[in-house]
């Protein structure tokens, strides 16, 4: 029994050893290498979103007065830009962006931000834009000095020194 088991072990080792003697370089298909190289180059091309401004100041506003601004952007990258999401830091701010519409390299687009004027005193809100860029996210800001309703004395806004 030991002889049979020993013979089978030696046979398996010999078979395994001879099957691994093929050179790996002989198995490479040059056409596949070229396809993989082209794929890798095209995957390195990214969209780049360039905004005309990263922050907008509404100045002094009365509480409850809706405000709106537009952040214009250009795709300065080499691939179509796709904005997948835009979220505000609170429900009082609503971003609108071109949904399901790729922005080709060199083309422009707009992201509209609506703010309902809530809060008091200095208010700053952020909008996180998620897109297929290298960073993946961009941060925009809006701010305003919000006077309480009916406060005529505070219409001038904050005192700047």
Beta strands, then each sheet from edge to edge (+ up, - down):
strand 1: 49-51
strand 2: 55-62
strand 3: 67-75
strand 4: 83-88
strand 5: 93-96
strand 6: 108-115
strand 7: 121-131
strand 8: 137-147
sheet 1: 1+ 3- 6+ 5-
sheet 2: 2+ 8+ 7- 4+
end
